[in-house]
């Protein structure tokens, strides 16, 4: 009787110890992931990856660390490694952001069908995922499906009215399909959002010079 009680107590202590170790591992993983994110934002992607590696050592099931490491690999143009990390993140936590990120990595690998499939899944999970619409627009543009690209960029702008990159890309597509008046509207919006952007101002000046019937 006493032996049984003592054995059960020991098991309980072991379980508590394991819970404590797991909790500590989770805290360490979050700390290293934050450190990695800071490195990533500063443009030091190699150091970011080192930090994410440490996070994963502490918590091999921490989806965010895999997702963020994938983003750093993408910035280093190591797209296959990025796909591996995004896939692991999706396995652990099928999140819209991870699908959208993997879609962009597939786009960079010119695996456009897989990219579109991932963007569609991201949008299925989150109908307001502005990044998924924007990224899908990029892939449609690469596929020269310009009508679909415009539709996706427009949806991204509907969701985030000051999304400069979406105006930029939509304006480019409008130019490609010779809808110069609409391209001009997007350039004007970009200048409104970033008045000191010399590249955009130059693009607008060139457009007006090439098509003098347009009005600023």
ChimeraX commands (.cxc) that place a marker at each C-alpha (Angstrom):
marker #1 position 0.00,0.00,0.00 radius 0.5
marker #1 position 2.68,2.46,1.03 radius 0.5
marker #1 position 4.92,1.37,-1.82 radius 0.5
marker #1 position 2.16,2.07,-4.31 radius 0.5
marker #1 position 1.56,5.53,-2.84 radius 0.5
marker #1 position 5.27,6.32,-2.95 radius 0.5
marker #1 position 5.57,5.10,-6.54 radius 0.5
marker #1 position 2.62,7.23,-7.65 radius 0.5
marker #1 position 4.07,10.26,-5.86 radius 0.5
marker #1 position 7.37,9.77,-7.64 radius 0.5
marker #1 position 5.62,9.60,-11.00 radius 0.5
marker #1 position 3.78,12.82,-10.20 radius 0.5
marker #1 position 7.02,14.57,-9.32 radius 0.5
marker #1 position 8.59,13.32,-12.55 radius 0.5
marker #1 position 5.61,14.60,-14.52 radius 0.5
marker #1 position 5.88,17.99,-12.82 radius 0.5
marker #1 position 9.58,18.09,-13.57 radius 0.5
marker #1 position 8.90,17.32,-17.22 radius 0.5
marker #1 position 6.23,20.03,-17.35 radius 0.5
marker #1 position 8.72,22.48,-15.82 radius 0.5
marker #1 position 11.41,21.55,-18.34 radius 0.5
marker #1 position 8.96,21.85,-21.23 radius 0.5
marker #1 position 7.80,25.23,-19.97 radius 0.5
marker #1 position 11.40,26.42,-19.67 radius 0.5
marker #1 position 12.12,25.12,-23.17 radius 0.5
marker #1 position 9.12,27.00,-24.50 radius 0.5
marker #1 position 10.27,30.22,-22.84 radius 0.5
marker #1 position 13.78,29.81,-24.25 radius 0.5
marker #1 position 12.37,29.04,-27.70 radius 0.5
marker #1 position 10.26,32.20,-27.68 radius 0.5
marker #1 position 13.25,34.24,-26.56 radius 0.5
marker #1 position 15.49,32.94,-29.34 radius 0.5
marker #1 position 12.69,33.38,-31.87 radius 0.5
marker #1 position 12.32,37.02,-30.86 radius 0.5
marker #1 position 16.07,37.44,-31.14 radius 0.5
marker #1 position 15.95,35.87,-34.59 radius 0.5
marker #1 position 13.14,38.21,-35.63 radius 0.5
marker #1 position 15.19,41.21,-34.53 radius 0.5
marker #1 position 18.16,39.98,-36.58 radius 0.5
marker #1 position 15.87,39.36,-39.55 radius 0.5
marker #1 position 14.42,42.87,-39.39 radius 0.5
marker #1 position 17.94,44.32,-39.35 radius 0.5
marker #1 position 18.82,42.34,-42.49 radius 0.5
marker #1 position 21.20,39.93,-40.73 radius 0.5
marker #1 position 19.56,36.76,-41.98 radius 0.5
marker #1 position 22.45,34.43,-41.14 radius 0.5
marker #1 position 22.35,35.44,-37.47 radius 0.5
marker #1 position 18.57,35.14,-37.54 radius 0.5
marker #1 position 18.88,31.54,-38.68 radius 0.5
marker #1 position 21.33,30.77,-35.86 radius 0.5
marker #1 position 18.80,32.11,-33.35 radius 0.5
marker #1 position 15.94,30.15,-34.90 radius 0.5
marker #1 position 18.10,27.01,-34.79 radius 0.5
marker #1 position 18.50,27.52,-31.04 radius 0.5
marker #1 position 14.75,28.05,-30.65 radius 0.5
marker #1 position 14.06,24.78,-32.44 radius 0.5
marker #1 position 16.61,22.98,-30.26 radius 0.5
marker #1 position 14.66,24.06,-27.20 radius 0.5
marker #1 position 11.25,23.37,-28.74 radius 0.5
marker #1 position 11.24,21.16,-31.86 radius 0.5
marker #1 position 7.48,21.68,-32.21 radius 0.5
marker #1 position 7.52,25.48,-32.24 radius 0.5
marker #1 position 5.86,26.31,-35.57 radius 0.5
marker #1 position 6.70,30.01,-35.48 radius 0.5
marker #1 position 10.44,29.33,-35.35 radius 0.5
marker #1 position 10.24,27.17,-38.49 radius 0.5
marker #1 position 8.08,29.75,-40.27 radius 0.5
marker #1 position 10.44,32.60,-39.41 radius 0.5
marker #1 position 13.54,30.60,-40.30 radius 0.5
marker #1 position 11.90,29.90,-43.64 radius 0.5
marker #1 position 11.54,33.65,-44.18 radius 0.5
marker #1 position 15.24,34.15,-43.50 radius 0.5
marker #1 position 16.17,31.35,-45.90 radius 0.5
marker #1 position 13.92,32.99,-48.52 radius 0.5
marker #1 position 15.75,36.29,-48.11 radius 0.5
marker #1 position 19.00,34.41,-48.67 radius 0.5
marker #1 position 17.44,32.91,-51.84 radius 0.5
marker #1 position 17.66,29.42,-50.33 radius 0.5
marker #1 position 14.15,28.67,-51.44 radius 0.5
marker #1 position 14.19,24.88,-51.10 radius 0.5
marker #1 position 15.21,25.19,-47.46 radius 0.5
marker #1 position 12.51,27.79,-47.01 radius 0.5
marker #1 position 9.90,25.40,-48.43 radius 0.5
marker #1 position 11.07,22.69,-46.01 radius 0.5
marker #1 position 10.67,25.02,-43.03 radius 0.5
marker #1 position 7.29,26.36,-44.13 radius 0.5
marker #1 position 6.09,22.80,-44.68 radius 0.5
marker #1 position 7.15,21.87,-41.14 radius 0.5
marker #1 position 5.38,24.95,-39.78 radius 0.5
marker #1 position 2.22,23.94,-41.66 radius 0.5
marker #1 position 2.49,20.39,-40.31 radius 0.5
marker #1 position 2.65,21.75,-36.76 radius 0.5
marker #1 position 0.15,24.59,-37.18 radius 0.5
marker #1 position -1.70,24.96,-40.52 radius 0.5
marker #1 position -1.70,28.74,-40.46 radius 0.5
marker #1 position -2.64,31.05,-43.35 radius 0.5
marker #1 position 0.63,32.96,-43.06 radius 0.5
marker #1 position 2.77,29.84,-43.45 radius 0.5
marker #1 position 0.80,28.77,-46.54 radius 0.5
marker #1 position 1.21,32.24,-48.04 radius 0.5
marker #1 position 4.94,32.25,-47.28 radius 0.5
marker #1 position 5.45,28.82,-48.80 radius 0.5
marker #1 position 3.49,29.96,-51.84 radius 0.5
marker #1 position 5.92,32.84,-52.33 radius 0.5
marker #1 position 8.89,30.46,-52.02 radius 0.5
marker #1 position 7.31,28.21,-54.65 radius 0.5
marker #1 position 6.85,31.33,-56.80 radius 0.5
marker #1 position 10.56,32.09,-56.49 radius 0.5
marker #1 position 11.27,28.50,-57.55 radius 0.5
marker #1 position 8.95,29.10,-60.54 radius 0.5
marker #1 position 6.64,26.35,-59.30 radius 0.5
marker #1 position 3.65,28.54,-59.98 radius 0.5
marker #1 position 0.90,25.92,-59.73 radius 0.5
marker #1 position 2.04,24.97,-56.23 radius 0.5
marker #1 position 2.28,28.64,-55.32 radius 0.5
marker #1 position -1.31,29.33,-56.41 radius 0.5
marker #1 position -2.51,26.26,-54.51 radius 0.5
marker #1 position -0.88,27.53,-51.30 radius 0.5
marker #1 position -2.28,31.06,-51.71 radius 0.5
marker #1 position -5.74,29.60,-52.25 radius 0.5
marker #1 position -5.38,27.59,-49.05 radius 0.5
marker #1 position -4.22,30.67,-47.13 radius 0.5
marker #1 position -7.26,32.62,-48.34 radius 0.5
marker #1 position -9.53,29.71,-47.48 radius 0.5
marker #1 position -8.19,29.86,-43.92 radius 0.5
marker #1 position -8.35,33.65,-43.72 radius 0.5
marker #1 position -10.48,35.56,-46.23 radius 0.5
marker #1 position -8.85,38.83,-45.12 radius 0.5
marker #1 position -5.24,37.72,-45.50 radius 0.5
marker #1 position -3.95,40.73,-47.42 radius 0.5
marker #1 position -0.50,39.19,-47.96 radius 0.5
marker #1 position -1.97,36.09,-49.60 radius 0.5
marker #1 position -3.88,38.19,-52.15 radius 0.5
marker #1 position -0.80,40.32,-52.80 radius 0.5
marker #1 position 1.48,37.30,-53.21 radius 0.5
marker #1 position -1.00,35.53,-55.47 radius 0.5
marker #1 position -1.08,38.70,-57.57 radius 0.5
marker #1 position 2.69,38.40,-58.01 radius 0.5
marker #1 position 2.39,34.82,-59.23 radius 0.5
marker #1 position -0.49,35.63,-61.60 radius 0.5
marker #1 position 1.61,38.47,-62.97 radius 0.5
marker #1 position 4.52,36.08,-63.53 radius 0.5
marker #1 position 2.09,33.79,-65.37 radius 0.5
marker #1 position 0.97,36.83,-67.44 radius 0.5
marker #1 position -2.57,36.36,-66.13 radius 0.5
marker #1 position -2.86,40.09,-65.75 radius 0.5
marker #1 position -6.59,40.31,-65.15 radius 0.5
marker #1 position -6.32,37.99,-62.18 radius 0.5
marker #1 position -3.25,39.83,-60.92 radius 0.5
marker #1 position -5.12,43.15,-61.01 radius 0.5
marker #1 position -8.05,41.60,-59.18 radius 0.5
marker #1 position -5.78,40.30,-56.39 radius 0.5
marker #1 position -3.85,43.56,-56.02 radius 0.5
marker #1 position -7.16,45.42,-55.90 radius 0.5
marker #1 position -8.40,43.09,-53.16 radius 0.5
marker #1 position -5.20,43.69,-51.19 radius 0.5
marker #1 position -5.75,47.45,-51.53 radius 0.5
marker #1 position -9.38,47.07,-50.48 radius 0.5
marker #1 position -8.19,45.35,-47.31 radius 0.5
marker #1 position -5.31,47.78,-46.71 radius 0.5
marker #1 position -5.86,51.12,-48.40 radius 0.5
marker #1 position -2.30,52.40,-47.95 radius 0.5
marker #1 position -0.57,49.25,-49.21 radius 0.5
marker #1 position 2.09,50.93,-51.33 radius 0.5
marker #1 position 3.54,47.74,-52.82 radius 0.5
marker #1 position 0.12,46.69,-54.08 radius 0.5
marker #1 position -0.37,50.06,-55.81 radius 0.5
marker #1 position 3.11,49.74,-57.30 radius 0.5
marker #1 position 2.53,46.25,-58.67 radius 0.5
marker #1 position -0.99,46.98,-59.91 radius 0.5
marker #1 position 0.29,50.10,-61.64 radius 0.5
marker #1 position 2.95,48.03,-63.37 radius 0.5
marker #1 position 0.36,45.52,-64.56 radius 0.5
marker #1 position -1.92,48.31,-65.80 radius 0.5
marker #1 position 1.06,49.62,-67.77 radius 0.5
marker #1 position 1.71,46.14,-69.21 radius 0.5
marker #1 position -1.89,45.91,-70.48 radius 0.5
marker #1 position -1.71,49.49,-71.80 radius 0.5
marker #1 position -4.27,50.92,-69.38 radius 0.5
marker #1 position -2.09,53.97,-68.95 radius 0.5
marker #1 position -4.70,56.14,-67.26 radius 0.5
marker #1 position -5.09,53.58,-64.47 radius 0.5
marker #1 position -1.34,53.13,-64.23 radius 0.5
marker #1 position -1.08,56.89,-63.74 radius 0.5
marker #1 position -3.69,56.79,-60.98 radius 0.5
marker #1 position -1.68,54.19,-59.09 radius 0.5
marker #1 position 1.54,56.17,-59.55 radius 0.5
marker #1 position -0.21,59.27,-58.21 radius 0.5
marker #1 position -1.38,57.28,-55.19 radius 0.5
marker #1 position 2.14,56.02,-54.60 radius 0.5
marker #1 position 3.48,59.58,-54.66 radius 0.5
marker #1 position 0.76,60.58,-52.21 radius 0.5
marker #1 position 1.92,57.78,-49.90 radius 0.5
marker #1 position 5.64,58.44,-50.43 radius 0.5
marker #1 position 6.15,62.00,-51.74 radius 0.5
marker #1 position 9.96,61.70,-51.77 radius 0.5
marker #1 position 10.17,58.48,-53.77 radius 0.5
marker #1 position 12.29,59.62,-56.71 radius 0.5
marker #1 position 11.90,56.38,-58.63 radius 0.5
marker #1 position 8.09,56.66,-58.64 radius 0.5
marker #1 position 8.21,60.35,-59.59 radius 0.5
marker #1 position 10.56,59.46,-62.46 radius 0.5
marker #1 position 8.22,56.67,-63.62 radius 0.5
marker #1 position 5.29,59.08,-63.64 radius 0.5
marker #1 position 7.22,61.73,-65.54 radius 0.5
marker #1 position 8.23,59.17,-68.14 radius 0.5
marker #1 position 4.64,57.92,-68.48 radius 0.5
marker #1 position 3.36,61.47,-68.98 radius 0.5
marker #1 position 6.08,62.17,-71.54 radius 0.5
marker #1 position 5.30,59.00,-73.51 radius 0.5
marker #1 position 1.55,59.62,-73.35 radius 0.5
marker #1 position 1.05,63.40,-73.32 radius 0.5
marker #1 position -2.74,63.11,-73.50 radius 0.5
marker #1 position -2.70,61.95,-69.89 radius 0.5
marker #1 position -3.14,64.55,-67.18 radius 0.5
marker #1 position -1.28,64.51,-63.91 radius 0.5
marker link #1:1,2 radius 0.2
marker link #1:2,3 radius 0.2
marker link #1:3,4 radius 0.2
marker link #1:4,5 radius 0.2
marker link #1:5,6 radius 0.2
marker link #1:6,7 radius 0.2
marker link #1:7,8 radius 0.2
marker link #1:8,9 radius 0.2
marker link #1:9,10 radius 0.2
marker link #1:10,11 radius 0.2
marker link #1:11,12 radius 0.2
marker link #1:12,13 radius 0.2
marker link #1:13,14 radius 0.2
marker link #1:14,15 radius 0.2
marker link #1:15,16 radius 0.2
marker link #1:16,17 radius 0.2
marker link #1:17,18 radius 0.2
marker link #1:18,19 radius 0.2
marker link #1:19,20 radius 0.2
marker link #1:20,21 radius 0.2
marker link #1:21,22 radius 0.2
marker link #1:22,23 radius 0.2
marker link #1:23,24 radius 0.2
marker link #1:24,25 radius 0.2
marker link #1:25,26 radius 0.2
marker link #1:26,27 radius 0.2
marker link #1:27,28 radius 0.2
marker link #1:28,29 radius 0.2
marker link #1:29,30 radius 0.2
marker link #1:30,31 radius 0.2
marker link #1:31,32 radius 0.2
marker link #1:32,33 radius 0.2
marker link #1:33,34 radius 0.2
marker link #1:34,35 radius 0.2
marker link #1:35,36 radius 0.2
marker link #1:36,37 radius 0.2
marker link #1:37,38 radius 0.2
marker link #1:38,39 radius 0.2
marker link #1:39,40 radius 0.2
marker link #1:40,41 radius 0.2
marker link #1:41,42 radius 0.2
marker link #1:42,43 radius 0.2
marker link #1:43,44 radius 0.2
marker link #1:44,45 radius 0.2
marker link #1:45,46 radius 0.2
marker link #1:46,47 radius 0.2
marker link #1:47,48 radius 0.2
marker link #1:48,49 radius 0.2
marker link #1:49,50 radius 0.2
marker link #1:50,51 radius 0.2
marker link #1:51,52 radius 0.2
marker link #1:52,53 radius 0.2
marker link #1:53,54 radius 0.2
marker link #1:54,55 radius 0.2
marker link #1:55,56 radius 0.2
marker link #1:56,57 radius 0.2
marker link #1:57,58 radius 0.2
marker link #1:58,59 radius 0.2
marker link #1:59,60 radius 0.2
marker link #1:60,61 radius 0.2
marker link #1:61,62 radius 0.2
marker link #1:62,63 radius 0.2
marker link #1:63,64 radius 0.2
marker link #1:64,65 radius 0.2
marker link #1:65,66 radius 0.2
marker link #1:66,67 radius 0.2
marker link #1:67,68 radius 0.2
marker link #1:68,69 radius 0.2
marker link #1:69,70 radius 0.2
marker link #1:70,71 radius 0.2
marker link #1:71,72 radius 0.2
marker link #1:72,73 radius 0.2
marker link #1:73,74 radius 0.2
marker link #1:74,75 radius 0.2
marker link #1:75,76 radius 0.2
marker link #1:76,77 radius 0.2
marker link #1:77,78 radius 0.2
marker link #1:78,79 radius 0.2
marker link #1:79,80 radius 0.2
marker link #1:80,81 radius 0.2
marker link #1:81,82 radius 0.2
marker link #1:82,83 radius 0.2
marker link #1:83,84 radius 0.2
marker link #1:84,85 radius 0.2
marker link #1:85,86 radius 0.2
marker link #1:86,87 radius 0.2
marker link #1:87,88 radius 0.2
marker link #1:88,89 radius 0.2
marker link #1:89,90 radius 0.2
marker link #1:90,91 radius 0.2
marker link #1:91,92 radius 0.2
marker link #1:92,93 radius 0.2
marker link #1:93,94 radius 0.2
marker link #1:94,95 radius 0.2
marker link #1:95,96 radius 0.2
marker link #1:96,97 radius 0.2
marker link #1:97,98 radius 0.2
marker link #1:98,99 radius 0.2
marker link #1:99,100 radius 0.2
marker link #1:100,101 radius 0.2
marker link #1:101,102 radius 0.2
marker link #1:102,103 radius 0.2
marker link #1:103,104 radius 0.2
marker link #1:104,105 radius 0.2
marker link #1:105,106 radius 0.2
marker link #1:106,107 radius 0.2
marker link #1:107,108 radius 0.2
marker link #1:108,109 radius 0.2
marker link #1:109,110 radius 0.2
marker link #1:110,111 radius 0.2
marker link #1:111,112 radius 0.2
marker link #1:112,113 radius 0.2
marker link #1:113,114 radius 0.2
marker link #1:114,115 radius 0.2
marker link #1:115,116 radius 0.2
marker link #1:116,117 radius 0.2
marker link #1:117,118 radius 0.2
marker link #1:118,119 radius 0.2
marker link #1:119,120 radius 0.2
marker link #1:120,121 radius 0.2
marker link #1:121,122 radius 0.2
marker link #1:122,123 radius 0.2
marker link #1:123,124 radius 0.2
marker link #1:124,125 radius 0.2
marker link #1:125,126 radius 0.2
marker link #1:126,127 radius 0.2
marker link #1:127,128 radius 0.2
marker link #1:128,129 radius 0.2
marker link #1:129,130 radius 0.2
marker link #1:130,131 radius 0.2
marker link #1:131,132 radius 0.2
marker link #1:132,133 radius 0.2
marker link #1:133,134 radius 0.2
marker link #1:134,135 radius 0.2
marker link #1:135,136 radius 0.2
marker link #1:136,137 radius 0.2
marker link #1:137,138 radius 0.2
marker link #1:138,139 radius 0.2
marker link #1:139,140 radius 0.2
marker link #1:140,141 radius 0.2
marker link #1:141,142 radius 0.2
marker link #1:142,143 radius 0.2
marker link #1:143,144 radius 0.2
marker link #1:144,145 radius 0.2
marker link #1:145,146 radius 0.2
marker link #1:146,147 radius 0.2
marker link #1:147,148 radius 0.2
marker link #1:148,149 radius 0.2
marker link #1:149,150 radius 0.2
marker link #1:150,151 radius 0.2
marker link #1:151,152 radius 0.2
marker link #1:152,153 radius 0.2
marker link #1:153,154 radius 0.2
marker link #1:154,155 radius 0.2
marker link #1:155,156 radius 0.2
marker link #1:156,157 radius 0.2
marker link #1:157,158 radius 0.2
marker link #1:158,159 radius 0.2
marker link #1:159,160 radius 0.2
marker link #1:160,161 radius 0.2
marker link #1:161,162 radius 0.2
marker link #1:162,163 radius 0.2
marker link #1:163,164 radius 0.2
marker link #1:164,165 radius 0.2
marker link #1:165,166 radius 0.2
marker link #1:166,167 radius 0.2
marker link #1:167,168 radius 0.2
marker link #1:168,169 radius 0.2
marker link #1:169,170 radius 0.2
marker link #1:170,171 radius 0.2
marker link #1:171,172 radius 0.2
marker link #1:172,173 radius 0.2
marker link #1:173,174 radius 0.2
marker link #1:174,175 radius 0.2
marker link #1:175,176 radius 0.2
marker link #1:176,177 radius 0.2
marker link #1:177,178 radius 0.2
marker link #1:178,179 radius 0.2
marker link #1:179,180 radius 0.2
marker link #1:180,181 radius 0.2
marker link #1:181,182 radius 0.2
marker link #1:182,183 radius 0.2
marker link #1:183,184 radius 0.2
marker link #1:184,185 radius 0.2
marker link #1:185,186 radius 0.2
marker link #1:186,187 radius 0.2
marker link #1:187,188 radius 0.2
marker link #1:188,189 radius 0.2
marker link #1:189,190 radius 0.2
marker link #1:190,191 radius 0.2
marker link #1:191,192 radius 0.2
marker link #1:192,193 radius 0.2
marker link #1:193,194 radius 0.2
marker link #1:194,195 radius 0.2
marker link #1:195,196 radius 0.2
marker link #1:196,197 radius 0.2
marker link #1:197,198 radius 0.2
marker link #1:198,199 radius 0.2
marker link #1:199,200 radius 0.2
marker link #1:200,201 radius 0.2
marker link #1:201,202 radius 0.2
marker link #1:202,203 radius 0.2
marker link #1:203,204 radius 0.2
marker link #1:204,205 radius 0.2
marker link #1:205,206 radius 0.2
marker link #1:206,207 radius 0.2
marker link #1:207,208 radius 0.2
marker link #1:208,209 radius 0.2
marker link #1:209,210 radius 0.2
marker link #1:210,211 radius 0.2
marker link #1:211,212 radius 0.2
marker link #1:212,213 radius 0.2
marker link #1:213,214 radius 0.2
marker link #1:214,215 radius 0.2
marker link #1:215,216 radius 0.2
view
